[in-house]
């Protein structure tokens, strides 16, 4: 699996980390329900181990069982899992089909949360190659989510990212602030994403001082989670926000470089090496 595909697949798994638990709480569980849950659990284990072909088989088995008892939520959850695996395998068309089946199914009573999450995942899957399609999927996610759903903060974060990528820093800042307020306090990594997006917006708006406390908060969260890639991003942005103090900026970039090298983040290592080699103004 390529680095880009791993990033998409893992990002989607994080977005839906609560999938399996959400359909496993009835007081009385049928034998079929227990079997479907077992396939899903094993599938997620194989996905985490990067054994995508086996994960695909297990999720397909879970879907068959869910369909055999018309368990609406299990069907939706398993289609989301299948989409995640297809994306990891580079089979985007099949992944998008699974997501569309969750968003557009009218015969089964899929929850607003499941449908909104499918739209969010669709946006994540296409945002690197088709920004317009990603924005349409995000608008659909907002519509499906309504006033509140479990993925509202994540939807707003991705909308902020897309706006920032398109050069709309003021819009990105507003959306990231809304995302931060909408996220559950327990969702620490996604809250750190919102802090980073706000900081990036402040830097783009040429008010880097406002970014510093947010980045330090994000760095604290990411260190507690042991998230190397996010720590690298925090340190990189801290350097960018400190460019009026060249020595301080280089200190942050050296720390980012050390993290990237240790984590075997080759692209990050090359980027920080270029920053460190640039002449001091």
C-alpha positions in Angstrom: 0.0 0.0 0.0 1.5 3.4 -1.0 2.1 6.1 1.5 -0.8 8.2 0.1 -3.2 5.3 0.2 -2.1 4.5 3.8 -2.7 8.1 4.8 -6.2 8.1 3.2 -7.1 4.7 4.7 -5.8 5.5 8.2 -7.5 8.9 8.1 -10.8 7.3 7.3 -10.3 4.7 10.0 -9.7 7.5 12.6 -12.8 9.3 11.4 -14.9 6.3 12.0 -13.2 4.8 15.0 -16.5 4.2 16.8 -18.0 2.2 14.0 -17.8 -1.3 15.5 -19.0 -0.4 19.0 -22.0 1.4 17.7 -23.8 -1.7 16.6 -22.8 -4.1 19.4 -25.0 -3.0 22.3 -28.4 -4.7 22.1 -29.5 -6.4 25.3 -30.2 -9.7 23.5 -28.0 -10.5 20.6 -28.9 -13.2 17.9 -26.3 -15.7 16.8 -26.2 -13.9 13.4 -25.5 -10.6 15.1 -22.7 -12.1 17.1 -21.2 -13.6 14.0 -21.4 -10.4 12.0 -19.7 -8.5 14.9 -17.0 -11.1 15.0 -16.3 -10.7 11.3 -16.2 -6.9 11.7 -13.8 -7.1 14.7 -11.5 -9.6 12.9 -11.7 -7.4 9.7 -10.6 -4.3 11.6 -7.7 -6.3 13.2 -6.5 -7.4 9.8 -6.9 -3.8 8.5 -4.7 -2.4 11.3 -2.2 -5.1 10.4 -2.2 -4.0 6.8 -3.6 -7.3 5.6 -6.1 -5.7 3.3 -7.1 -8.8 1.2 -8.1 -10.7 4.4 -9.8 -7.6 5.9 -11.9 -7.3 2.7 -13.0 -10.9 2.9 -14.0 -10.6 6.5 -16.0 -7.4 6.0 -17.7 -8.9 3.0 -18.7 -11.8 5.2 -20.0 -9.4 7.9 -22.1 -7.6 5.2 -23.7 -10.8 4.1 -24.7 -11.7 7.6 -26.0 -8.2 8.3 -28.1 -8.4 5.1 -29.4 -11.8 6.0 -31.1 -10.3 9.1 -31.6 -6.8 7.7 -29.7 -5.2 10.5 -29.7 -1.6 9.1 -26.9 -0.2 11.3 -24.7 -3.2 10.8 -25.1 -2.9 7.0 -24.2 0.8 7.0 -21.2 0.3 9.3 -19.8 -2.6 7.3 -20.2 -0.7 4.0 -18.1 2.1 5.6 -15.5 -0.4 6.6 -15.5 -1.9 3.1 -15.0 1.5 1.6 -12.0 2.1 3.9 -10.4 -1.1 2.7 -11.1 -0.5 -1.0 -9.4 2.9 -0.7 -6.4 1.3 1.0 -6.2 -1.0 -2.0 -6.4 1.8 -4.5 -9.8 0.7 -5.7 -11.4 4.1 -5.4 -14.5 3.4 -7.7 -15.5 0.5 -5.5 -15.0 2.5 -2.4 -17.1 5.4 -3.6 -19.9 2.9 -4.6 -20.0 1.6 -1.0 -20.2 5.2 0.3 -22.9 6.1 -2.2 -24.9 3.0 -1.1 -24.9 4.4 2.5 -25.8 8.0 1.5 -28.5 7.2 -1.0 -30.2 4.0 0.4 -33.9 4.7 0.8 -35.2 1.2 1.6 -33.3 0.8 4.9 -33.3 3.1 7.9 -29.7 4.2 8.1 -29.1 6.9 10.7 -28.2 10.5 9.9 -24.9 9.9 11.5 -24.0 7.0 9.2 -25.2 8.8 6.1 -23.3 12.0 7.1 -20.2 9.9 7.8 -20.4 8.3 4.3 -20.5 11.8 2.7 -17.6 12.9 4.8 -15.5 9.9 3.8 -16.4 10.5 0.2 -15.0 14.0 0.5 -11.9 12.7 2.1 -11.4 10.2 -0.6 -11.6 12.7 -3.5 -10.3 15.9 -2.0 -6.7 15.5 -3.2 -7.8 14.9 -6.9 -11.2 16.7 -7.2 -11.7 19.7 -4.9 -15.1 20.6 -6.4 -16.4 17.1 -5.9 -15.1 17.1 -2.3 -16.8 20.4 -1.6 -20.1 19.0 -3.0 -19.7 15.9 -0.8 -19.1 18.1 2.2 -22.2 20.2 1.5 -24.1 16.9 1.4 -22.5 15.8 4.7 -23.7 19.1 6.3 -27.2 18.5 4.9 -27.3 14.9 6.1 -25.9 15.9 9.5 -28.5 18.5 10.2 -28.1 20.6 13.3 -26.1 18.0 15.1 -24.5 14.6 14.5 -21.5 12.8 15.8 -19.3 13.8 12.8 -20.2 17.5 12.6 -16.9 18.7 14.0 -15.0 16.5 11.5 -17.1 17.8 8.6 -16.3 21.4 9.6 -12.6 20.6 10.0 -12.4 19.2 6.5 -14.4 22.1 5.1 -11.8 24.4 6.8 -9.0 22.4 5.2 -10.5 22.7 1.7 -11.1 26.4 2.2 -7.5 27.0 3.4 -6.2 24.9 0.5 -8.2 27.1 -1.9 -6.7 30.3 -0.4 -9.8 31.3 1.6 -8.1 31.8 5.0 -10.8 33.8 6.7 -13.4 31.2 5.9 -11.0 28.4 7.0 -10.5 30.2 10.3 -14.2 30.5 10.9 -14.9 26.9 10.1 -12.0 25.6 12.2 -13.2 27.6 15.2 -16.7 26.2 14.7 -15.2 22.7 14.4 -13.3 23.1 17.6 -16.5 24.0 19.4 -18.5 21.1 17.9 -16.0 18.4 18.7 -16.4 16.1 21.8 -13.7 16.9 24.4 -12.6 13.3 24.3 -11.8 13.5 20.6 -8.4 15.0 21.3 -6.6 14.3 18.0 -9.4 15.9 16.0 -9.4 18.9 18.3 -5.7 19.2 17.6 -6.5 19.2 13.9 -8.9 22.1 14.5 -6.2 24.0 16.4 -3.7 23.4 13.6 -6.2 24.6 11.0 -6.8 27.7 13.0 -3.1 28.3 13.3 -2.5 27.8 9.6 -5.2 30.3 8.9 -3.7 32.8 11.2 -0.3 32.3 9.5 -1.9 32.8 6.1 -3.6 35.9 7.3 -0.2 37.2 8.5 -1.1 37.2 12.2 1.3 34.4 13.3 1.4 35.6 16.9 -2.2 34.3 17.3 -1.2 30.9 16.1 1.5 30.3 18.8 -0.6 29.3 21.8 -2.9 27.2 19.6 0.1 25.3 18.2 1.5 24.7 21.7 -1.8 23.3 22.8 -1.9 21.0 19.7 1.6 19.9 20.3 0.8 18.9 23.9 -2.2 16.9 22.7 -0.2 15.1 20.0 2.7 14.3 22.3 0.2 12.7 24.7 -1.2 10.6 21.9 2.3 9.7 20.5 1.3 10.9 17.1 4.6 11.4 15.3 3.2 12.9 12.0 1.1 15.4 13.9 4.0 16.4 16.2 6.0 17.0 13.0 3.3 19.2 11.6 3.0 21.2 14.9 6.7 21.9 15.0 6.8 22.8 11.3 4.0 25.3 11.8 5.6 26.7 15.0 8.7 27.4 12.9 6.6 29.2 10.3 4.9 31.2 13.0 8.3 32.2 14.4 9.9 33.5 11.2 10.3 36.9 12.6 12.8 35.2 15.1 15.0 33.2 12.7 16.9 31.3 15.4 13.7 30.2 17.2 12.2 29.2 13.8 15.3 27.0 13.1 15.1 25.4 16.5 11.5 24.3 15.8 12.5 23.1 12.3 15.4 21.1 13.7 13.1 19.4 16.2 10.6 18.7 13.3 13.5 17.3 11.3 14.6 15.0 14.1 11.0 13.7 14.5 10.7 13.2 10.7 14.0 11.3 10.5 13.1 9.1 13.5 9.6 8.3 12.1 11.1 7.6 8.6 9.0 10.5 7.2 11.2 11.0 4.1 9.1 13.8 2.6 9.2 15.6 5.9 12.9 15.1 6.3 13.6 16.6 2.9 11.3 19.6 3.6 12.9 20.4 6.9 16.4 19.9 5.5 15.6 22.6 2.9 14.3 25.0 5.5 17.3 24.5 7.7 19.7 25.0 4.7 18.1 28.3 3.6 20.1 31.4 4.5 19.1 33.3 7.6 17.5 36.7 6.6 
